[in-house]
Amino acid sequence: MKIDRIRRLRVLALLAGFLLPAAASAHPHVFAEARLEIETSADGHVIELRNVWRFDEVFSSSVILDFDENSDLVLDPAELANISEMVTQSLAEFDYYVSITANGKDIGISLPQNINVDYQDGQLLMFFAVVPDHQLVLDGKIAVGVFDPTMYAAIDFINDEDMMVTGGSATRCANTVVRPDPDEIIAQNQASLTEAFFETTGSGDLSKLLATRLELECL
């Protein structure tokens, strides 16, 4: 049906930037406050990365309009399940907005279960965990960022305490929350930030440079 198609296109655009050219989506339209917990084991491995996103009220209201099938202004369990299914499928292409590097090398991730969705106090809430696709040892430098590579959604960690290491090896590494200065990043990369940059690499490279990240220095 046409309504279903419009609803799907809107959600894909808002949550994944899937239908928008990189250059056109180079500033955020959706905002979410986030929390990240890197769970570790006692023997020095990363077990999983737990994420919580709380979306702004404007976006949250638009989701109600799209998914409130019975028009009661409440997202019931079945409607929340529909959102969960669509978001889980849509964000898979973007690694669920989670980026991990270990000693400069990208680490793949997988999602062991669906993204959970709830609606609380007028805001859409999503929470889920991802896991490294192979054993990730707490050794050397590990960096974790959570960002939309299309730059359509802004995932914001308000306080440094919103990014933390938990579990059996929580104190094994020195942890630093890095908040890049946008003006400094743009100045350093001015020569490459051309139309050709967006055509050949997309906005993902720039969004990764600008993203808040948690860096672990492990012995």
SEDOPA-876872 format. One record per residue: chain; x, y, z of N, C-alpha, C in turn; residue in three letters. Coordinates in steps of 0.001 Angstrom, whole numbers. Last residue first. Example, Ala and Ser with C-alpha at 12.3 -4.5 7.8 and 13.67 -1.06 7.14 Angstrom:
# SEDOPA-876872
SITE   mol       n_x       n_y       n_z      ca_x      ca_y      ca_z       c_x       c_y       c_z   type
SITE     A     12850     -2250      7080     13670     -1060      7140     12900        30      7870    SER
SITE     A     13190     -5690      7800     12300     -4500      7800     13200     -3300      7800    ALA
//
This chain:
# SEDOPA-876872
SITE   mol       n_x       n_y       n_z      ca_x      ca_y      ca_z       c_x       c_y       c_z   type
SITE     A     47327     -2141     28781     48679     -2697     28835     48658     -4169     28440    LEU
SITE     A     45236        60     26947     45399     -1142     27758     46839     -1661     27690    CYS
SITE     A     43205      2666     26656     44642      2382     26561     44936      1229     27514    GLU
SITE     A     40332      3434     24914     40894      2601     25982     42361      2362     25693    LEU
SITE     A     38114      6047     24213     39402      5412     23910     39910      4675     25135    GLU
SITE     A     35063      6753     22896     35706      6316     24131     36976      5561     23736    LEU
SITE     A     34051      9669     21025     34459      8270     21138     35080      8019     22513    ARG
SITE     A     32082     11696     18912     32591     11452     20267     32931      9970     20391    THR
SITE     A     32928     12297     15484     32156     11584     16504     32872     11548     17852    ALA
SITE     A     34400     13357     13442     33702     14288     14325     33046     13605     15524    LEU
SITE     A     35381     11198     12027     36335     12135     12611     35677     13032     13653    LEU
SITE     A     32981     10091     11168     33828      9323     12091     34839     10234     12772    LYS
SITE     A     32104     12023      9408     31328     11801     10629     32131     11002     11641    SER
SITE     A     34033     11722      7374     33964     12957      8153     33214     12736      9457    LEU
SITE     A     33421      9150      6441     34760      9455      6922     34750     10696      7803    ASP
SITE     A     30700      9380      5658     31085      8517      6764     32450      8837      7324    GLY
SITE     A     29878     10734      3461     30124     11546      4648     30617     10712      5813    SER
SITE     A     31692      9389       580     30512      9600      1399     30882     10402      2634    GLY
SITE     A     33774      9036     -1162     33857      8375       133     32579      8477       953    THR
SITE     A     33072     10276     -3587     33907      9078     -3603     33909      8329     -2277    THR
SITE     A     31433     12458     -3070     31071     11560     -4156     31824     10236     -4061    GLU
SITE     A     32733     13808     -1037     31447     13199      -745     31036     12200     -1819    PHE
SITE     A     35043     14594     -2463     35159     13824     -1222     33857     13082      -938    PHE
SITE     A     34077     16191     -4485     34628     14886     -4842     34750     13985     -3623    ALA
SITE     A     33471     18478     -3103     32365     17693     -3643     32838     16291     -4007    GLU
SITE     A     35786     18382      -333     35268     18911     -1582     34086     18080     -2027    THR
SITE     A     37738     18150      1860     36295     18296      2004     35703     19012       805    LEU
SITE     A     40463     18179      1602     39756     16983      1130     38246     17129      1176    SER
SITE     A     41303     20574      2678     41663     20266      1298     40861     19097       735    ALA
SITE     A     40476     20470      5356     39841     21381      4420     40095     20996      2969    GLN
SITE     A     41209     19121      7600     40845     18324      6428     40223     19171      5321    ASN
SITE     A     41716     20938      9574     42760     19966      9270     42490     19201      7981    GLN
SITE     A     39257     22264      9677     40453     22988      9252     41556     22020      8832    ALA
SITE     A     37637     20216     10678     37378     20742      9343     38602     21482      8814    ILE
SITE     A     38785     19909     13233     38744     18786     12298     38555     19282     10875    ILE
SITE     A     38349     22462     14340     39711     21952     14176     39756     20815     13154    GLU
SITE     A     35578     22577     14384     36327     23578     13627     37746     23086     13345    ASP
SITE     A     34923     20366     16089     34540     20383     14672     35349     21374     13841    PRO
SITE     A     36972     18663     18235     36530     20023     17943     36190     20103     16450    ASP
SITE     A     36003     15519     19675     36727     16311     18679     36119     17688     18486    PRO
SITE     A     36215     14206     22610     35196     15014     21940     35894     15927     20934    ARG
SITE     A     36823     11215     24177     37384     12193     23244     36236     12882     22519    VAL
SITE     A     37277      9881     27264     36235     10294     26330     36805     11425     25479    VAL
SITE     A     39425      7305     28207     39311      8730     27910     38178      8961     26936    THR
SITE     A     40793      4981     30506     39702      5351     29602     39634      6863     29432    ASN
SITE     A     43127      2429     30898     42874      3851     31111     41859      4306     30064    ALA
SITE     A     42085      -893     31856     42559        82     30876     42285      1508     31349    CYS
SITE     A     41046     -2300     34017     42279     -2780     33388     42909     -1737     32466    ARG
SITE     A     38675     -1901     35246     39788     -1028     35650     41106     -1407     34977    THR
SITE     A     36960     -3819     34172     36616     -2404     34030     37771     -1473     34349    ALA
SITE     A     36864     -6540     33901     38130     -5862     33606     37937     -4361     33450    SER
SITE     A     34231     -7362     34559     35368     -7893     35296     36693     -7221     35055    GLY
SITE     A     32126     -4394     34040     32453     -5809     34070     33762     -6129     34755    GLY
SITE     A     32492     -1484     31857     31937     -2210     32995     32439     -3651     32982    THR
SITE     A     33249      1756     30822     33635       348     30755     33131      -327     32020    VAL
SITE     A     31174      4328     29284     31927      3704     30365     32277      2259     30062    MET
SITE     A     29601      7250     28686     30426      6259     27995     31326      5620     29050    MET
SITE     A     28416      8972     30379     27517      8214     29514     28265      7224     28632    ASP
SITE     A     30301     10477     31614     29885      9263     32312     28915      8419     31493    GLU
SITE     A     30420     12736     30066     31456     11730     29880     31064     10402     30520    ASP
SITE     A     27122     13598     28869     28150     13593     29909     29188     12519     29613    ASN
SITE     A     25825     13250     26351     25787     14531     27058     26920     14637     28074    ILE
SITE     A     26383     12084     23369     26676     11659     24739     26840     12933     25578    PHE
SITE     A     24260     11806     20613     24992     12702     21504     25155     12091     22897    ASP
SITE     A     23913     11411     17336     23920     10583     18543     24839     11286     19544    ILE
SITE     A     22042     12761     14887     23100     13121     15825     22943     12285     17090    ALA
SITE     A     21424     11711     11583     21044     11630     12991     22256     11965     13858    ALA
SITE     A     22858     12244      9313     21476     12687      9372     20954     12674     10803    TYR
SITE     A     25386     11298      8791     25276     12564      9511     23853     13105      9537    MET
SITE     A     25882      8839      7849     25290      9779      6894     25146     11180      7486    THR
SITE     A     26823      7428     10041     27787      7790      8997     27225      8724      7944    PRO
SITE     A     26040      8197     13257     25384      7942     11979     26348      8354     10870    ASP
SITE     A     27887      6654     15940     27536      7797     15102     26847      7312     13830    PHE
SITE     A     29947      5907     18445     28579      5626     18028     28093      6837     17241    VAL
SITE     A     33171      4371     18918     32327      5527     18651     30947      5066     18232    GLY
SITE     A     35998      3255     20546     34600      2938     20232     33835      4249     20050    VAL
SITE     A     39250      1944     20392     38397      3134     20310     37002      2711     19872    ALA
SITE     A     42071       706     22008     40749       385     21463     39913      1657     21499    ILE
SITE     A     45413       -98     22064     44451      1008     22006     43178       555     21309    LYS
SITE     A     46492     -2903     23990     46802     -1764     23143     45733      -693     23200    GLY
SITE     A     43859     -5036     24761     45301     -4933     24555     45577     -3779     23612    ASP
SITE     A     41492     -6918     25461     41849     -5583     25948     43367     -5453     25926    LEU
SITE     A     40475     -8698     22562     41255     -8659     23798     41550     -7212     24165    VAL
SITE     A     37826    -10029     21107     38478     -8727     21209     39143     -8628     22575    LEU
SITE     A     37018    -12599     18900     37501    -12263     20242     38256    -10937     20232    GLN
SITE     A     34700    -11258     16444     35705    -12229     16889     36233    -11770     18243    HIS
SITE     A     32765     -9399     16218     32571    -10619     15443     33694    -11640     15644    ASP
SITE     A     31547     -7965     19282     32600     -8083     18265     32437     -9403     17519    PRO
SITE     A     28039     -7215     19575     29208     -7973     20017     30264     -7958     18916    VAL
SITE     A     25572     -4941     20884     26298     -5546     19773     27519     -6267     20338    VAL
SITE     A     22350     -4439     22285     23766     -4743     22474     24332     -5304     21176    ALA
SITE     A     19917     -1820     22897     20374     -3049     22258     21851     -3244     22571    PHE
SITE     A     17150       366     22799     18279      -187     23545     18617     -1565     22981    PHE
SITE     A     15398      3400     22372     15921      2179     21764     17102      1678     22582    MET
SITE     A     12529      5359     22753     13716      4807     23397     14111      3520     22685    LEU
SITE     A     10888      8380     22128     11172      7029     21666     12504      6577     22245    LEU
SITE     A      9073     10292     24488     10280     10080     23692     10445      8603     23347    GLN
SITE     A      7019     10710     26308      7008     11471     25063      8228     11281     24178    GLY
SITE     A      7586      8880     28369      7593     10331     28621      7732     11137     27339    ASP
SITE     A      8601      6332     26208      8482      6775     27587      8541      8297     27659    GLN
SITE     A      8501      3515     24360      8084      4917     24292      7791      5375     25710    TYR
SITE     A     10922      1248     22951      9898      1612     23927      9573      3082     23732    ASP
SITE     A     12569     -1499     21445     11988      -165     21304     10923        43     22374    VAL
SITE     A     15549     -3304     20764     14340     -3136     21572     13876     -1689     21503    ASN
SITE     A     16787     -4895     17983     16822     -3646     18730     15490     -3494     19464    ILE
SITE     A     17196     -8483     18304     16603     -7274     17741     16872     -6052     18608    ASN
SITE     A     20493     -9914     18857     19036     -9910     18961     18505     -8602     18392    GLN
SITE     A     23185     -9680     18304     22678    -10995     18690     21157    -11072     18801    PRO
SITE     A     24790     -8188     15723     23711     -7922     16659     23083     -9260     17049    LEU
SITE     A     28331     -7711     15302     27062     -8343     14964     26058     -8043     16066    SER
SITE     A     31219     -6145     13810     30284     -6382     14899     29065     -7120     14384    ILE
SITE     A     34774     -5842     13136     33390     -6075     12753     32517     -6369     13959    GLY
SITE     A     37077     -3311     13611     36567     -4569     14145     35107     -4715     13738    ILE
SITE     A     39829     -1799     11956     38393     -1880     12172     37996     -3281     12643    ASP
SITE     A     42865      -950     13569     42158     -1820     12644     40669     -1877     12995    LYS
SITE     A     44146       535     15553     44022      1097     14220     43261       267     13222    GLY
SITE     A     43838     -1014     17849     45181      -728     17332     45135      -323     15862    ASN
SITE     A     40677     -1506     16903     41651     -2037     17857     43028     -1881     17231    ALA
SITE     A     37560       173     16680     38892       -69     16131     39784      -580     17256    THR
SITE     A     34137       246     15984     35183      -229     16893     36485      -361     16113    ILE
SITE     A     31042      1886     15864     32347      1723     15225     33380      1316     16273    SER
SITE     A     27594      1696     15320     28686      1448     16263     29978      1185     15485    VAL
SITE     A     25318      1814     13766     25952      3084     14139     27134      2908     15100    TYR
SITE     A     24754      -691     12871     23992      -200     14032     24625      1052     14635    TYR
SITE     A     26092     -1018     10501     26679     -1599     11711     26054     -1024     12971    ASP
SITE     A     24535      -206      8408     25403       798      9013     26056       303     10303    PHE
SITE     A     22940     -2325      7792     23884     -1868      6768     24912      -898      7336    GLU
SITE     A     21285     -2397     10012     22291     -3448      9833     23360     -3014      8838    ALA
SITE     A     19264      -570     10074     20557      -149     10597     21648     -1205     10443    LEU
SITE     A     17042     -1936      8997     17572      -747      8337     18981      -407      8781    SER
SITE     A     16453     -4041     10770     16832     -4326      9393     17543     -3141      8750    GLN
SITE     A     15839     -2570     13091     16872     -3598     13119     17364     -3916     11712    THR
SITE     A     13685     -1005     12200     14941      -368     12591     16089     -1379     12568    VAL
SITE     A     11720     -2947     11703     12176     -2085     10635     13530     -1457     10964    MET
SITE     A     11405     -4173     14237     11774     -4968     13065     12354     -4092     11962    GLU
SITE     A     10630     -1982     15851     11849     -2742     16133     12324     -3506     14909    SER
SITE     A      8173     -1310     14743      9285      -356     14701     10599     -1089     14887    ILE
SITE     A      6753     -3632     15378      6923     -3242     13977      8082     -2263     13814    ASN
SITE     A      6805     -3510     18155      7494     -4616     17487      7724     -4305     16010    ALA
SITE     A      5174     -1326     18597      6592     -1216     18952      7400     -2317     18277    LEU
SITE     A      2777     -2529     17804      3302     -1389     17048      4779     -1174     17339    GLU
SITE     A      2493     -4482     19782      2585     -4883     18380      3173     -3768     17519    ALA
SITE     A      2339     -2899     22187      3439     -3848     21941      3598     -4264     20485    PRO
SITE     A      1367       478     21150      1160      -767     21874      2269     -1760     21511    ASP
SITE     A      1720      3738     21511      2375      2661     20784      2238      1375     21601    LEU
SITE     A     -1021      5933     21317      -197      5078     22172       435      4005     21293    VAL
SITE     A     -2953      7189     19895     -1827      7999     20369      -960      7253     21375    LEU
SITE     A     -4738      5611     18630     -5052      5918     20023     -3934      6723     20694    ASP
SITE     A     -4680      4543     16002     -4905      5980     16230     -5321      6313     17654    SER
SITE     A     -3923      2026     15321     -5300      2193     15810     -5611      3626     16241    ASN
SITE     A     -1254      2411     14483     -2237      1845     13560     -3677      2076     14018    GLU
SITE     A      1171      4326     14726        -4      4171     15584     -1189      3709     14734    ASP
SITE     A      3272      4891     13020      3091      3514     13465      1881      3281     14365    PHE
SITE     A      3348      7607     12299      3594      6585     11285      3174      5189     11717    ASP
SITE     A      2903      9015     14637      2018      9240     13501      2146      8123     12471    LEU
SITE     A      5085      8121     16142      3721      7774     16557      2764      7924     15381    ILE
SITE     A      7118      9375     14745      7062      7915     14742      5675      7442     15171    VAL
SITE     A      6700     12021     15360      6502     11598     13977      6416     10082     13874    SER
SITE     A      7397     12040     18050      6002     12282     17668      5723     11823     16247    SER
SITE     A     10160     11645     17830      9341     10639     18505      7867     10792     18136    SER
SITE     A     10970     14039     16640     11088     12780     15904     10187     11714     16508    PHE
SITE     A     10320     15703     18839      9753     15943     17504      9796     14667     16679    VAL
SITE     A     11788     14764     21015     10332     14667     21046      9702     14872     19672    GLU
SITE     A     14690     12703     20333     14032     13972     20616     12521     13843     20413    ASP
SITE     A     15409      9452     21796     15251     10387     20687     14470     11633     21094    PHE
SITE     A     17856      7754     23392     16578      8423     23674     16417      9561     22674    ARG
SITE     A     19522      4693     23344     19288      5950     22636     17919      6487     23015    TRP
SITE     A     22002      2624     24583     20674      3179     24854     20584      4512     24123    VAL
SITE     A     23968      -324     24232     23590      1011     23773     22179      1366     24204    ASN
SITE     A     26750     -2242     25052     25341     -1984     25313     25025      -521     24999    ARG
SITE     A     28778     -4540     23715     28659     -3093     23818     27178     -2758     23902    LEU
SITE     A     30438     -7402     25165     29410     -6760     24359     29424     -5257     24606    GLU
SITE     A     33061     -8250     25955     31953     -9198     25784     30881     -8617     24874    ILE
SITE     A     36421     -7991     25583     35189     -7237     25424     34078     -8225     25108    VAL
SITE     A     38550     -9562     28050     37940     -9503     26728     36729     -8577     26745    HIS
SITE     A     39822    -10343     30536     40331     -9286     29675     39823     -9260     28256    GLY
SITE     A     38729    -12116     32306     39974    -12521     31647     40421    -11544     30556    ASP
SITE     A     36370    -10993     33115     37477    -10987     34069     38801    -11367     33418    ALA
SITE     A     35020     -9031     30372     35114    -10236     31187     36324    -10145     32107    SER
SITE     A     33040     -6019     29923     34259     -6819     29794     34210     -8043     30708    THR
SITE     A     30984     -3832     28120     31041     -4888     29127     32256     -5779     28865    GLU
SITE     A     30635      -611     27730     31466     -1663     27167     31661     -2710     28252    ILE
SITE     A     27815      1288     27275     28548       508     28275     29318      -595     27555    GLU
SITE     A     26525      4413     26447     27262      3249     25983     27975      2598     27153    LEU
SITE     A     23781      6457     25593     24599      5890     26650     25252      4618     26100    ARG
SITE     A     22486      9521     24131     22931      8125     24118     23709      7766     25378    ALA
SITE     A     19908     11367     22666     20855     11283     23769     21203      9812     23972    GLU
SITE     A     19449     12304     19311     19248     11291     20342     20329     11416     21401    ALA
SITE     A     17809     13869     16598     18732     13971     17729     18394     12917     18779    PHE
SITE     A     17762     14521     13142     17244     13718     14244     18279     13728     15359    VAL
SITE     A     19199     15964     11402     17788     16290     11479     17107     15556     12625    HIS
SITE     A     22586     17179     10996     21580     16284     11585     20171     16850     11572    PRO
SITE     A     24110     17563      7785     23834     18091      9122     22644     17332      9678    HIS
SITE     A     24363     16411      5323     25587     16690      6069     25339     17448      7353    ALA
SITE     A     22732     15430      3343     22412     15081      4729     23577     15376      5657    SER
SITE     A     23710     16091       897     22457     16725      1295     22145     16468      2748    ALA
SITE     A     25968     14509       676     26147     15954       755     24887     16641      1247    ALA
SITE     A     24842     11918       507     25682     12317      1637     25768     13817      1772    ALA
SITE     A     21369     11591      -300     22762     11752      -709     23567     12296       440    PRO
SITE     A     19158      9359      1367     19629     10727      1182     21061     10748       694    LEU
SITE     A     18164      6943      2122     17675      7480       867     18214      8861       552    LEU
SITE     A     19328      6332      4590     19523      5418      3471     19163      6051      2133    PHE
SITE     A     19436      7343      7085     19913      8197      6020     20031      7452      4706    GLY
SITE     A     18401      5932      9218     19593      5394      8569     20157      6304      7500    ALA
SITE     A     16241      7308     10301     17080      6499     11166     18375      6038     10511    LEU
SITE     A     15026      8825      8234     15304      9422      9529     16330      8631     10327    LEU
SITE     A     14803      7049      6088     15523      8309      5925     15931      8895      7263    ALA
SITE     A     13295      4989      7189     14640      4708      6671     15448      5991      6553    LEU
SITE     A     10949      6409      7753     11737      5839      8845     13161      5526      8385    VAL
SITE     A     10113      7126      5151     10393      8148      6157     11280      7611      7270    ARG
SITE     A      9741      4659      3886     10729      5598      3364     11103      6642      4407    LEU
SITE     A      7637      3600      5422      8941      2933      5403     10033      3886      4915    ARG
SITE     A      5577      5410      4851      6031      5228      6230      7419      4603      6256    ARG
SITE     A      5279      4983      2100      5681      6308      2594      6238      6196      4007    ILE
SITE     A      4397      2312      2147      5640      2675      1461      6168      4017      1954    ARG
SITE     A      2005      2464      3514      3096      1662      4074      4418      2040      3440    ASP
SITE     A       562      4015      1692       832      4540      3040      1986      3788      3672    ILE
SITE     A       338      2329      -557      1100      3560      -661      1475      4101       713    LYS
SITE     A       832     -1195         0         0         0         0       872      1252         0    MET
//
